[in-house]
């Protein structure tokens, strides 16, 4: 069996979930998500044993398009991130009631199918199709099951859709040009294509517009906070925990190796944009009065640092960036789930209306505190491994960049601990806050266990991704 089996499993889960009806949809979706995670572990084992789990077959003869799926350490790390977070996200939703649940859960599985396809596709046009397919489910999830005023939600979701679709069209143009040069969309053929400096600049720019919007990087971030706030928590988790990683992964897999001269020429500009996102996101987070918006801007700051690590074009930068992608996926899902737990009991996300939780729910408070500390990269958590490695790569590039990038730790500690004080401590809210249920505690325990285990022992993940990143760097440095 190869990686296409995983895609077929997720696609079958989408269909079966829909036809199972509203009462069984959540349980069927969870069952298929666990199956997908288990099969991902099997694929990882096969990869480690040296088995061929790739798939290549002709799909369209003119233009020549292949059903080409490639699994290496980098893509498998992203697939495992996706399939491990999916059961947690689905299980966390069991405390909510959704109208037309069969459609909701089938859309979640279809979105996962598209994201996994994006991470595995090694044909440019096939990759683009999966990239676009991932946009459709989250559009409807946020639009139909989102929070707040319907008109505001429609405006936010439409802006997100137009932004991302518009950016993706530039990427499609880039692939069309590359096909004219290479006569193929296969990634190994695109890597070998000889492009002039000006051609690389325009190809790089087209890719950058698509990825900068998806990640997002400033000044292409304006859709993010509103969508994160208005989407249901499941949608916010999918966006922040997995979907934005599509952009970061694609920078490493597609943009940098295909147009390395442009990446090297504009290195300081690109790294500077990432660090600007760190500073901007942190400052704006300080002023937020809504818990979900604060977490959205916190995410903006962290992914800015990850992007900066990618654009250093060093092995440490890429290794740290991928490690931090994985750590950020788990910690941000945990934080948004904690915000959902609070909302279930207090029915508000306004920080000024919260407080007094510690005395009523000490277990939840302790778990939330560990998530906050992981978010600010406390040593012993996996986030520390990623952030330290990225900052080390920035120091190798320019010490001032490392100092500015390190501000995420200082700013992050300030606004996250201040948020914790206002939300969890004191006695502002007089409503009863019941201790977390077994299901809620299980989700948080798994997330915390992952962050702490790999914070102390990151070797398996680092060894998985390093060979792939070394190969990509060889392509980048071929000129």
C-alpha positions in Angstrom: 0.0 0.0 0.0 1.2 3.5 -0.8 0.2 7.0 0.3 -2.8 7.1 -2.0 -4.5 4.7 0.4 -4.4 7.4 3.1 -6.1 9.8 0.7 -8.7 7.2 -0.3 -9.4 6.5 3.4 -10.0 10.2 4.1 -12.2 10.5 1.0 -14.2 7.4 2.0 -14.6 8.9 5.5 -16.0 12.1 4.0 -18.7 10.1 2.1 -19.5 7.6 4.9 -19.8 10.4 7.5 -22.3 12.3 5.3 -24.5 9.3 4.7 -24.3 8.1 8.4 -26.7 10.9 9.4 -26.6 13.7 12.0 -26.6 11.4 15.0 -23.7 9.3 14.1 -21.7 11.7 12.0 -19.3 12.9 14.8 -18.5 9.3 15.9 -18.0 8.0 12.3 -15.7 11.0 11.5 -13.7 10.3 14.7 -13.4 6.7 13.7 -12.1 7.5 10.3 -9.7 10.1 11.7 -8.2 7.5 14.1 -7.9 5.1 11.1 -6.1 7.8 9.1 -3.7 8.5 12.0 -3.0 4.8 12.5 -2.3 4.4 8.7 0.0 7.4 8.8 2.0 5.6 11.5 2.2 2.6 9.3 3.4 4.7 6.3 6.1 6.2 8.5 7.3 2.8 9.5 7.4 1.7 5.9 9.3 4.9 5.0 11.8 4.2 7.8 12.3 0.6 6.5 13.1 2.0 3.1 10.0 0.8 1.3 8.6 2.7 -1.7 5.4 4.3 -0.6 5.3 6.8 -3.4 2.8 6.7 -6.3 3.3 8.0 -9.8 1.0 7.4 -12.8 0.0 9.4 -15.8 -3.3 11.3 -15.3 -3.6 13.7 -18.2 -1.5 13.3 -21.4 -1.7 16.9 -22.8 -0.6 18.8 -20.9 1.4 16.1 -19.2 0.0 15.8 -15.6 0.8 13.0 -13.2 -0.9 11.6 -10.2 2.3 11.9 -8.4 2.5 11.6 -4.6 5.9 11.7 -2.8 6.5 10.9 0.8 9.8 11.9 2.5 10.6 12.9 6.1 9.3 16.5 5.6 6.0 15.6 4.0 5.4 12.7 6.4 6.0 15.1 9.3 3.3 17.4 8.0 1.0 14.4 7.3 1.4 13.1 10.8 0.8 16.6 12.2 -2.5 16.7 10.3 -3.7 13.2 11.1 -2.7 13.4 14.8 -4.4 16.8 15.3 -7.6 15.7 13.4 -8.9 13.2 16.1 -8.2 15.7 18.8 -10.0 18.5 17.0 -13.0 16.2 16.3 -13.1 14.8 19.8 -12.9 18.3 21.3 -16.1 19.2 19.3 -18.2 16.6 21.1 -19.2 19.2 23.7 -20.9 21.3 21.0 -24.1 20.7 19.1 -24.0 21.4 15.3 -27.0 21.7 13.1 -26.7 19.5 10.0 -23.9 17.7 11.7 -23.3 15.2 8.8 -22.4 18.1 6.5 -20.2 19.7 9.1 -18.1 16.7 9.9 -17.9 15.5 6.3 -16.5 18.9 5.4 -13.9 18.6 8.1 -12.7 15.3 6.7 -12.8 16.5 3.2 -10.6 19.5 4.2 -8.2 17.1 5.8 -8.1 15.0 2.6 -7.2 18.1 0.6 -4.5 19.2 3.1 -2.9 15.8 3.2 -3.0 15.8 -0.7 -1.2 19.2 -0.6 1.6 17.8 1.6 2.1 14.7 -0.6 1.6 16.0 -4.2 4.8 16.2 -6.2 3.2 17.3 -9.5 2.7 21.1 -9.6 -0.8 21.1 -11.1 -2.0 18.3 -8.8 -0.6 20.2 -5.8 -2.4 23.3 -6.9 -5.7 21.4 -7.2 -5.4 20.1 -3.6 -4.3 23.5 -2.4 -7.5 25.1 -3.8 -9.7 22.2 -2.6 -8.7 22.8 1.0 -10.1 26.3 0.7 -13.7 25.3 -0.1 -14.6 23.3 3.1 -13.2 25.9 5.5 -15.2 28.6 3.7 -18.5 26.8 4.3 -17.5 25.7 7.9 -16.8 29.3 8.9 -19.7 30.7 7.0 -22.5 28.3 8.1 -21.4 27.3 11.6 -19.5 30.4 12.6 -20.1 32.8 15.6 -21.4 36.3 16.0 -23.3 38.6 13.7 -24.1 36.8 10.4 -23.3 39.9 8.2 -20.0 40.4 9.8 -19.2 36.8 9.5 -20.1 36.8 5.8 -17.8 39.8 5.2 -14.9 38.2 7.0 -15.2 34.8 5.3 -15.7 36.4 1.9 -12.6 38.5 2.4 -10.6 35.4 3.4 -11.9 33.5 0.3 -11.1 36.3 -2.2 -7.6 36.9 -0.7 -6.5 33.3 -0.7 -8.1 32.5 -4.1 -6.5 35.6 -5.6 -3.1 34.8 -4.3 -3.4 31.2 -5.5 -4.0 32.4 -9.1 -0.6 34.0 -9.2 0.8 30.6 -8.2 -1.1 28.9 -11.0 0.5 31.5 -13.4 3.9 30.5 -12.1 3.3 26.8 -12.7 2.1 27.6 -16.3 5.3 29.4 -17.0 7.4 26.7 -15.4 5.7 24.1 -17.5 6.7 26.0 -20.7 10.3 25.8 -19.5 10.4 22.3 -18.1 7.7 20.5 -20.2 6.5 18.9 -17.0 4.9 19.7 -13.7 6.8 17.1 -11.7 8.7 18.6 -8.9 12.1 17.0 -9.7 11.8 18.4 -13.3 11.0 21.8 -12.0 14.0 21.7 -9.6 16.3 21.0 -12.6 14.8 23.9 -14.7 17.3 26.6 -15.6 15.8 30.1 -15.0 17.3 33.5 -15.5 17.6 35.9 -12.6 14.5 37.9 -13.8 12.5 34.8 -14.4 13.3 33.5 -10.9 12.2 36.9 -9.4 8.8 36.8 -11.0 8.3 33.1 -10.2 9.4 33.7 -6.7 7.0 36.7 -6.4 4.0 34.7 -7.7 4.7 31.9 -5.2 5.2 34.5 -2.4 1.8 36.1 -2.9 0.1 32.8 -2.5 2.0 31.7 0.5 2.2 35.0 2.3 -1.6 35.3 2.3 -2.0 31.7 3.5 0.5 31.9 6.3 -0.2 34.9 6.8 2.7 37.4 6.7 2.2 41.1 7.1 0.8 43.1 5.2 -1.3 40.2 3.8 -2.7 39.2 7.3 -5.8 41.5 7.4 -8.2 38.6 6.9 -6.8 36.4 9.8 -8.1 37.8 13.1 -11.7 38.2 12.1 -11.9 34.8 10.5 -10.3 33.1 13.5 -12.8 35.0 15.8 -15.9 34.3 13.7 -15.2 30.7 12.7 -16.4 27.9 15.0 -13.6 26.7 17.2 -13.1 23.5 15.1 -12.6 25.8 12.1 -10.2 28.0 13.9 -8.2 24.9 15.0 -8.0 23.7 11.5 -6.9 27.1 10.2 -4.3 27.8 12.8 -3.1 24.3 13.6 -2.8 22.9 10.1 -3.9 25.0 7.2 -1.4 27.8 7.7 1.3 25.1 7.7 0.5 24.5 4.0 2.0 27.9 3.2 5.1 27.4 5.3 5.6 23.9 4.0 5.2 25.1 0.4 7.9 27.8 0.9 10.4 25.1 1.8 9.2 22.5 -0.8 8.3 24.6 -3.8 9.4 28.3 -3.6 13.0 28.1 -2.3 14.3 25.2 -4.5 12.6 26.5 -7.7 13.8 30.1 -7.4 16.8 30.0 -5.1 18.6 33.0 -6.7 15.7 35.3 -5.8 15.5 33.9 -2.3 19.2 34.6 -1.7 19.0 38.1 -3.3 16.1 39.2 -1.1 17.0 37.2 2.0 17.1 40.2 4.3 13.8 41.6 3.0 12.1 38.3 3.5 13.5 37.6 6.9 12.6 41.2 7.8 9.0 40.7 6.9 8.8 37.6 9.1 10.3 39.5 12.1 8.1 42.5 11.4 5.2 40.1 11.8 6.6 39.0 15.2 6.7 42.5 16.5 3.4 43.7 14.9 1.5 40.6 16.0 2.8 40.9 19.6 2.0 44.6 19.9 -1.5 44.2 18.6 -2.1 41.1 20.8 -1.4 43.3 23.8 -4.4 45.5 23.0 -6.9 42.8 22.3 -10.1 42.5 24.5 -11.3 39.3 22.9 -9.6 36.0 23.9 -9.8 34.4 20.4 -8.5 37.5 18.7 -5.6 37.7 21.1 -4.7 34.1 20.3 -5.0 34.9 16.6 -2.5 37.7 16.8 -0.3 35.5 19.0 -0.3 33.0 16.2 0.6 35.7 13.7 3.7 36.6 15.7 4.8 33.0 16.0 4.4 32.1 12.3 6.3 35.3 11.5 9.3 33.8 13.3 8.8 30.5 11.6 8.8 32.2 8.2 12.0 34.1 9.1 13.6 30.8 9.9 12.6 29.4 6.5 14.1 32.3 4.6 17.5 32.1 6.3 18.3 29.3 3.9 20.2 27.4 6.5 19.8 23.9 7.8 19.3 25.2 11.3 16.7 27.7 10.1 14.7 25.0 8.2 15.0 22.5 11.0 13.9 25.0 13.6 11.0 26.2 11.4 9.6 22.7 10.8 10.0 21.8 14.4 8.2 25.0 15.4 5.4 24.4 12.8 4.7 21.1 14.6 4.9 22.5 18.1 2.8 25.6 17.1 0.2 23.3 15.7 -0.3 21.5 19.0 -0.1 24.5 21.3 -2.4 26.7 19.3 -5.0 24.0 19.0 -4.7 23.5 22.8 -5.1 27.2 23.5 -8.1 27.6 21.2 -9.7 24.6 22.8 -9.1 26.1 26.3 -10.8 29.3 25.0 -13.7 27.1 23.8 -14.0 25.4 27.3 -14.3 28.9 28.9 -16.9 30.0 26.3 -19.0 26.9 27.0 -19.3 27.9 30.6 -19.3 31.7 30.5 -20.7 32.3 27.0 -18.3 35.1 26.3 -14.8 35.6 24.9 -14.4 39.1 26.3 -11.4 39.1 28.6 -12.9 41.9 30.8 -15.8 39.6 31.7 -13.7 36.6 32.7 -11.8 35.8 35.8 -12.2 33.7 39.0 -11.6 30.4 37.3 -8.6 29.2 39.3 -10.5 28.8 42.6 -13.3 26.8 40.8 -11.3 24.7 38.4 -7.7 24.1 39.6 -7.1 21.2 37.1 -8.1 23.3 34.1 -6.1 26.2 35.4 -2.9 24.1 35.7 -3.3 22.7 32.2 -4.0 26.2 30.8 -0.9 27.5 32.5 1.3 24.8 30.9 -0.1 25.7 27.5 0.7 29.4 28.1 4.2 28.5 29.2 4.7 26.3 26.1 3.4 29.2 23.9 6.1 31.4 25.3 8.7 28.7 24.6 9.6 27.7 28.2 12.6 25.3 28.2 11.3 21.8 28.5 8.5 22.3 25.9 8.8 21.5 22.2 8.2 25.1 21.3 11.5 26.0 23.0 13.4 23.6 20.7 11.9 25.2 17.5 12.2 28.8 18.6 15.8 28.4 19.9 16.9 26.7 16.7 15.3 29.4 14.5 16.9 32.2 16.7 20.3 30.4 16.4 19.9 30.4 12.6 19.0 34.1 12.6 22.1 34.8 14.8 24.2 33.1 12.1 22.7 35.3 9.5 22.7 38.6 11.4 22.9 39.2 15.2 20.4 42.1 15.1 17.9 39.9 13.3 18.2 37.4 16.1 17.7 40.1 18.8 14.6 41.4 17.0 13.3 37.9 16.5 13.8 37.1 20.1 11.4 39.8 21.0 8.6 37.3 20.4 9.7 35.6 23.7 9.6 38.8 25.7 6.4 40.2 24.2 4.8 36.8 24.2 5.6 36.2 27.9 4.1 39.6 28.7 0.8 39.4 26.8 0.2 35.7 27.5 0.8 36.0 31.2 -1.2 39.1 31.4 -4.0 37.3 29.6 -3.7 34.4 32.1 -4.0 36.8 35.0 -7.1 38.4 33.7 -8.8 35.2 32.5 -8.0 32.7 35.2 -7.2 34.7 38.4 -9.2 37.1 40.5 -12.9 37.0 41.1 -14.5 39.1 38.4 -16.9 36.6 37.0 -19.4 35.3 39.6 -20.8 32.6 37.3 -20.2 28.9 38.2 -17.2 27.4 36.3 -17.4 23.7 36.5 -14.2 21.7 36.4 -13.2 20.2 33.0 -14.9 17.0 32.0 -13.1 13.7 31.3 -13.3 14.3 27.5 -11.9 17.8 27.8 -9.2 16.8 30.1 -8.2 13.9 27.8 -7.7 16.2 24.8 -5.6 18.7 26.8 -3.6 15.9 28.4 -2.6 14.4 25.0 -1.6 17.8 23.7 0.5 18.6 26.8 2.0 15.2 26.8 3.2 15.7 23.2 4.7 19.1 23.9 6.5 18.0 27.0 7.7 14.6 25.6 9.2 16.1 22.5 10.4 19.1 24.4 12.7 16.7 26.3 13.4 14.3 23.5 13.1 16.0 20.0 15.4 13.5 18.4 12.8 11.4 16.5 11.3 14.5 14.8 14.6 16.1 14.0 16.0 12.9 12.5 12.8 12.4 10.4 13.0 15.9 8.8 16.7 16.5 8.5 17.6 14.3 5.5 14.7 15.9 3.4 15.8 19.4 4.4 19.4 18.6 3.5 18.3 17.5 0.0 16.3 20.7 -0.4 19.3 22.8 0.6 21.4 21.0 -1.9 19.0 22.1 -4.6 18.9 25.6 -3.3 22.7 25.8 -3.3 23.3 24.2 -6.7 23.9 27.7 -8.2 
